[in-house]
């Protein structure tokens, strides 16, 4: 379905305030009609769905790490 130019690239950029910016590039190179159509749909309609899924994943990681930091602070205190 996908050709050789397809893939994901994640770039993590640490900010001075301790946060991290994430830049995601998704390339879908359809190697047949179905792949081309699906790539078109993902590139238009699916972009917002994929963005929201990544945001939810980041929020879940932050919540888990925040809970872990809070637990360590309680243990140390």
DSSP file (Angstrom, degrees, kcal/mol; ACC not computed):
  #  RESIDUE AA STRUCTURE BP1 BP2  ACC     N-H-->O    O-->H-N    N-H-->O    O-->H-N    TCO  KAPPA ALPHA  PHI   PSI    X-CA   Y-CA   Z-CA
    1    1 A X              0   0    0      0, 0.0    30,-2.1     0, 0.0    31,-0.6   0.000 360.0 360.0 360.0 -42.7    0.0    0.0    0.0
    2    2 A X  B     -A   30   0A   0     28,-0.2    28,-0.2    29,-0.1     2,-0.1  -0.818 360.0-138.5-106.9 142.7    2.8    2.4    0.9
    3    3 A X    >   -     0   0    0     26,-4.4     3,-1.5    -2,-0.4    26,-0.3  -0.199  36.1 -87.1 -87.9-178.0    5.9    3.1   -1.2
    4    4 A X  T 3  S+     0   0    0      1,-0.3    -1,-0.1    -2,-0.1    -2,-0.0   0.677 120.0  62.4 -66.9 -20.7    9.5    3.6   -0.2
    5    5 A X  T 3  S+     0   0    0     24,-0.1    -1,-0.3     2,-0.0     2,-0.1   0.467  82.3 107.9 -85.0  -0.1    9.3    7.3    0.6
    6    6 A X    <   +     0   0    0     -3,-1.5     2,-0.3    23,-0.2    22,-0.2  -0.432  42.2 106.4 -77.9 150.7    6.7    6.7    3.4
    7    7 A X  E     -B   27   0B   0     20,-2.4    20,-2.9    -2,-0.1     2,-0.4  -0.954  56.9 -95.5 165.9-179.8    7.6    7.2    7.0
    8    8 A X  E     -B   26   0B   0     -2,-0.3     2,-0.4    18,-0.2    18,-0.2  -0.957  23.0-168.0-123.1 141.1    7.4    9.2   10.2
    9    9 A X  E     -B   25   0B   0     16,-2.2    16,-2.4    -2,-0.4     2,-0.5  -0.981   4.1-169.5-130.9 122.2    9.9   11.7   11.5
   10   10 A X  E     -B   24   0B   0     -2,-0.4     2,-0.5    14,-0.2    14,-0.2  -0.939   0.6-169.4-110.7 129.2    9.6   13.0   15.1
   11   11 A X  E     -B   23   0B   0     12,-2.7    12,-2.7    -2,-0.5     2,-0.5  -0.979   4.5-161.8-120.6 121.8   11.8   15.9   16.2
   12   12 A X  E     -B   22   0B   0     -2,-0.5     2,-0.5    10,-0.2    10,-0.2  -0.900   5.5-170.3-105.4 125.3   11.9   16.8   19.9
   13   13 A X  E     -B   21   0B   0      8,-2.9     8,-2.8    -2,-0.5     2,-0.2  -0.939  15.1-142.2-121.3 111.1   13.1   20.3   20.8
   14   14 A X  E     -B   20   0B   0     -2,-0.5     2,-0.3     6,-0.2     6,-0.2  -0.512  18.7-147.5 -71.4 133.6   13.9   21.0   24.5
   15   15 A X    >   -     0   0    0      4,-3.3     3,-2.0    -2,-0.2    -1,-0.0  -0.692  22.4-114.7-101.6 155.0   12.8   24.5   25.5
   16   16 A X  T 3  S+     0   0    0      1,-0.3    -1,-0.1    -2,-0.3     4,-0.0   0.762 113.8  62.1 -59.4 -25.3   14.5   26.7   28.1
   17   17 A X  T 3  S-     0   0    0      2,-0.1    -1,-0.3     1,-0.1     3,-0.1   0.369 123.0-101.2 -85.2   7.4   11.4   26.6   30.3
   18   18 A X  S <  S+     0   0    0     -3,-2.0    -2,-0.1     1,-0.3     2,-0.1   0.375  86.8 115.0  93.2  -4.9   11.8   22.8   30.7
   19   19 A X        -     0   0    0     -5,-0.0    -4,-3.3    -6,-0.0     2,-0.4  -0.429  57.3-133.7 -90.6 171.5    9.1   21.8   28.2
   20   20 A X  E     -B   14   0B   0     -6,-0.2     2,-0.4    -2,-0.1    -6,-0.2  -0.994   6.1-146.9-130.0 128.4    9.6   20.0   24.9
   21   21 A X  E     -B   13   0B   0     -8,-2.8    -8,-2.9    -2,-0.4     2,-0.5  -0.750  14.8-153.3 -88.6 140.0    8.1   20.8   21.5
   22   22 A X  E     -B   12   0B   0     -2,-0.4     2,-0.5   -10,-0.2   -10,-0.2  -0.969   8.4-169.0-118.4 125.6    7.4   17.9   19.3
   23   23 A X  E     -B   11   0B   0    -12,-2.7   -12,-2.7    -2,-0.5     2,-0.5  -0.965   8.8-168.3-113.0 125.3    7.3   18.3   15.5
   24   24 A X  E     -B   10   0B   0     -2,-0.5     2,-0.5   -14,-0.2   -14,-0.2  -0.951   8.5-173.8-118.8 130.2    5.9   15.3   13.6
   25   25 A X  E     -B    9   0B   0    -16,-2.4   -16,-2.2    -2,-0.5     2,-0.5  -0.987   4.7-171.7-122.4 121.7    6.1   14.8    9.8
   26   26 A X  E     -B    8   0B   0     -2,-0.5     2,-0.5   -18,-0.2   -18,-0.2  -0.960   1.7-169.0-115.0 124.7    4.2   11.9    8.3
   27   27 A X  E     -B    7   0B   0    -20,-2.9   -20,-2.4    -2,-0.5     2,-0.5  -0.961   3.4-174.1-115.8 125.9    4.8   11.0    4.6
   28   28 A X        -     0   0    0     -2,-0.5     2,-0.7   -22,-0.2   -22,-0.1  -0.957   1.5-175.8-122.3 111.9    2.5    8.6    2.8
   29   29 A X        -     0   0    0     -2,-0.5   -26,-4.4   -26,-0.3   -23,-0.2  -0.882  19.5-145.3-108.8  98.9    3.6    7.6   -0.7
   30   30 A X  B     -A    2   0A   0     -2,-0.7   -28,-0.2   -28,-0.2     6,-0.0  -0.428  12.1-166.7 -67.2 131.9    0.9    5.4   -2.1
   31   31 A X  S    S+     0   0    0    -30,-2.1     2,-0.3    -2,-0.2   -29,-0.1   0.461  73.9  21.4 -99.5  -1.0    2.2    2.7   -4.4
   32   32 A X  S  > S-     0   0    0    -31,-0.6     4,-2.6     1,-0.1     5,-0.2  -0.889  97.4 -85.3-148.2-179.4   -1.2    1.8   -5.9
   33   33 A X  H  > S+     0   0    0     -2,-0.3     4,-2.7     1,-0.2     5,-0.2   0.905 125.7  49.1 -60.2 -44.1   -4.6    3.4   -6.2
   34   34 A X  H  > S+     0   0    0      1,-0.2     4,-2.8     2,-0.2     5,-0.2   0.926 113.0  47.7 -63.0 -43.9   -5.8    2.3   -2.8
   35   35 A X  H  > S+     0   0    0      2,-0.2     4,-2.5     1,-0.2    -2,-0.2   0.893 112.1  49.6 -63.3 -40.1   -2.6    3.6   -1.2
   36   36 A X  H  X S+     0   0    0     -4,-2.6     4,-2.2     2,-0.2    -2,-0.2   0.930 113.3  45.8 -64.9 -45.0   -2.9    6.9   -3.1
   37   37 A X  H  X S+     0   0    0     -4,-2.7     4,-2.4     2,-0.2    -2,-0.2   0.932 114.5  47.5 -64.2 -45.9   -6.6    7.4   -2.0
   38   38 A X  H  X S+     0   0    0     -4,-2.8     4,-2.8     1,-0.2     5,-0.2   0.900 111.3  51.6 -63.2 -40.1   -5.9    6.5    1.6
   39   39 A X  H  X S+     0   0    0     -4,-2.5     4,-2.1    -5,-0.2    -1,-0.2   0.890 109.7  50.0 -61.5 -40.0   -2.8    8.8    1.6
   40   40 A X  H  X S+     0   0    0     -4,-2.2     4,-1.1     2,-0.2     5,-0.2   0.926 112.2  47.0 -63.6 -45.2   -5.0   11.7    0.3
   41   41 A X  H >X>S+     0   0    0     -4,-2.4     5,-2.6     1,-0.2     4,-0.8   0.928 113.7  47.5 -63.6 -45.8   -7.7   11.0    2.9
   42   42 A X  H 3<5S+     0   0    0     -4,-2.8    -1,-0.2     1,-0.2    -2,-0.2   0.865 111.0  52.9 -63.7 -34.8   -5.1   10.9    5.7
   43   43 A X  H 3<5S+     0   0    0     -4,-2.1    -1,-0.2    -5,-0.2    -2,-0.2   0.706 124.6  22.9 -74.3 -20.0   -3.4   14.0    4.4
   44   44 A X  H <<5S+     0   0    0     -4,-1.1     4,-0.5    -3,-0.5     3,-0.3   0.774 137.8  15.4-108.3 -75.0   -6.7   16.0    4.5
   45   45 A X  T >X5S+     0   0    0     -4,-0.8     4,-0.7    -5,-0.2     3,-0.7   0.895 125.5  53.9 -71.7 -41.9   -9.4   14.7    6.8
   46   46 A X  H 3><S+     0   0    0     -5,-2.6     4,-2.9     1,-0.2     5,-0.3   0.647  87.2  81.5 -72.2 -15.3   -7.1   12.4    8.9
   47   47 A X  H 3> S+     0   0    0     -3,-0.3     4,-2.3    -6,-0.3    -1,-0.2   0.916  95.2  44.2 -58.5 -45.8   -4.6   15.2    9.7
   48   48 A X  H <> S+     0   0    0     -3,-0.7     4,-2.4    -4,-0.5    -1,-0.2   0.871 113.1  51.9 -67.3 -36.6   -6.8   16.5   12.6
   49   49 A X  H  X S+     0   0    0     -4,-0.7     4,-2.1     2,-0.2    -2,-0.2   0.928 112.3  45.3 -65.1 -45.0   -7.5   13.0   13.8
   50   50 A X  H  X S+     0   0    0     -4,-2.9     4,-2.1     2,-0.2    -2,-0.2   0.879 112.0  52.2 -66.5 -37.9   -3.8   12.1   13.9
   51   51 A X  H  X S+     0   0    0     -4,-2.3     4,-2.5    -5,-0.3    -2,-0.2   0.930 110.5  47.8 -62.3 -45.7   -3.0   15.5   15.6
   52   52 A X  H  X S+     0   0    0     -4,-2.4     4,-2.5     1,-0.2    -2,-0.2   0.885 109.8  52.9 -64.3 -39.1   -5.6   14.9   18.3
   53   53 A X  H  X S+     0   0    0     -4,-2.1     4,-2.0     2,-0.2    -1,-0.2   0.908 110.6  47.2 -63.2 -41.8   -4.3   11.3   18.9
   54   54 A X  H  X S+     0   0    0     -4,-2.1     4,-2.6     2,-0.2    -2,-0.2   0.917 111.1  51.4 -65.6 -42.7   -0.8   12.6   19.4
   55   55 A X  H  X S+     0   0    0     -4,-2.5     4,-2.5     1,-0.2    -2,-0.2   0.914 110.1  49.4 -59.9 -42.7   -2.0   15.3   21.7
   56   56 A X  H  X S+     0   0    0     -4,-2.5     4,-2.1     2,-0.2    -1,-0.2   0.885 110.5  50.6 -64.3 -38.7   -3.9   12.8   23.8
   57   57 A X  H  X S+     0   0    0     -4,-2.0     4,-2.3     2,-0.2    -2,-0.2   0.926 110.9  48.2 -63.9 -44.7   -0.8   10.5   24.0
   58   58 A X  H  X S+     0   0    0     -4,-2.6     4,-2.7     1,-0.2    -2,-0.2   0.914 111.1  50.7 -63.2 -42.8    1.4   13.4   25.1
   59   59 A X  H  X S+     0   0    0     -4,-2.5     4,-2.5     1,-0.2    -1,-0.2   0.895 110.0  50.3 -61.9 -40.2   -1.2   14.4   27.8
   60   60 A X  H  X S+     0   0    0     -4,-2.1     4,-2.3     2,-0.2    -1,-0.2   0.904 111.8  47.5 -65.1 -41.1   -1.3   10.8   29.1
   61   61 A X  H  X S+     0   0    0     -4,-2.3     4,-2.8     2,-0.2     5,-0.2   0.922 112.5  49.5 -65.0 -43.9    2.5   10.7   29.3
   62   62 A X  H  X S+     0   0    0     -4,-2.7     4,-2.7     1,-0.2    -2,-0.2   0.912 111.5  48.9 -61.2 -42.6    2.6   14.0   31.1
   63   63 A X  H  X S+     0   0    0     -4,-2.5     4,-2.2     2,-0.2    -1,-0.2   0.913 113.2  46.9 -63.9 -42.9   -0.1   12.9   33.5
   64   64 A X  H  X S+     0   0    0     -4,-2.3     4,-2.0     2,-0.2    -2,-0.2   0.922 115.6  44.9 -65.8 -43.9    1.7    9.6   34.3
   65   65 A X  H  X S+     0   0    0     -4,-2.8     4,-2.5     2,-0.2    -2,-0.2   0.869 111.8  52.8 -69.1 -35.9    5.1   11.4   34.7
   66   66 A X  H  X S+     0   0    0     -4,-2.7     4,-2.3    -5,-0.2    -1,-0.2   0.896 109.8  48.5 -64.4 -40.1    3.5   14.1   36.8
   67   67 A X  H  X S+     0   0    0     -4,-2.2     4,-2.1     2,-0.2    -2,-0.2   0.880 111.6  50.2 -66.1 -38.3    2.0   11.4   39.1
   68   68 A X  H  X S+     0   0    0     -4,-2.0     4,-2.2     2,-0.2    -2,-0.2   0.907 111.0  48.4 -67.5 -41.3    5.4    9.7   39.3
   69   69 A X  H  X S+     0   0    0     -4,-2.5     4,-2.3     1,-0.2    -2,-0.2   0.910 110.9  51.1 -63.7 -41.8    7.1   13.0   40.2
   70   70 A X  H  X S+     0   0    0     -4,-2.3     4,-2.0     1,-0.2    -2,-0.2   0.896 109.8  49.7 -61.9 -40.7    4.5   13.7   42.9
   71   71 A X  H  X S+     0   0    0     -4,-2.1     4,-2.1     2,-0.2    -1,-0.2   0.900 111.0  49.2 -65.3 -41.5    5.0   10.2   44.4
   72   72 A X  H  X S+     0   0    0     -4,-2.2     4,-2.3     1,-0.2    -2,-0.2   0.886 109.6  52.1 -65.9 -37.7    8.8   10.7   44.5
   73   73 A X  H  X S+     0   0    0     -4,-2.3     4,-1.6     1,-0.2    -1,-0.2   0.897 109.9  49.0 -64.9 -39.3    8.4   14.1   46.1
   74   74 A X  H  < S+     0   0    0     -4,-2.0    -2,-0.2     1,-0.2    -1,-0.2   0.891 111.9  48.8 -65.9 -39.4    6.1   12.6   48.8
   75   75 A X  H  < S+     0   0    0     -4,-2.1    -2,-0.2     1,-0.2    -1,-0.2   0.875 112.5  47.8 -67.5 -37.3    8.6    9.7   49.5
   76   76 A X  H  <        0   0    0     -4,-2.3    -1,-0.2     1,-0.2    -2,-0.2   0.791 360.0 360.0 -73.9 -27.2   11.5   12.2   49.7
   77   77 A X     <        0   0    0     -4,-1.6    -1,-0.2    -5,-0.2    -2,-0.2   0.445 360.0 360.0 -84.5 360.0    9.6   14.5   52.1
